[in-house]
C-alpha cells in the first residue's frame, strides 16, 4: 500500500480549497471532525467525554451564555 506523504496531502487540501472555497472549508473540516469523533465513539462504545460547554462551538456557546436556563431549548432526545 502506498504511503501518503506531504505532497499528496497538500494536493488534496488545494483541491478541497478550490472546490469548497475559503468560506466553507472550515465548516467542512469541523463536520468531518465531528463525524470521525462520532464514528470513533460508536466503535469504542465511549460516551461523551467532553462536557456540553466544551462541545459547543464559539457562536453556539456565546448564544447559549446569553439565554437563561429556562429559555434554553430542550434537546429532542430529552422528551417533553
Buried (B, 14 or more C-beta within 10 A) or exposed (E): EEEEEEEEEEEEEEEBEEEBEEEEBEEEEEEEEEEEBEEEEEEEEEEEEEEEEEEBEEEEEEEEEEEEEEEEEEEEEEEE
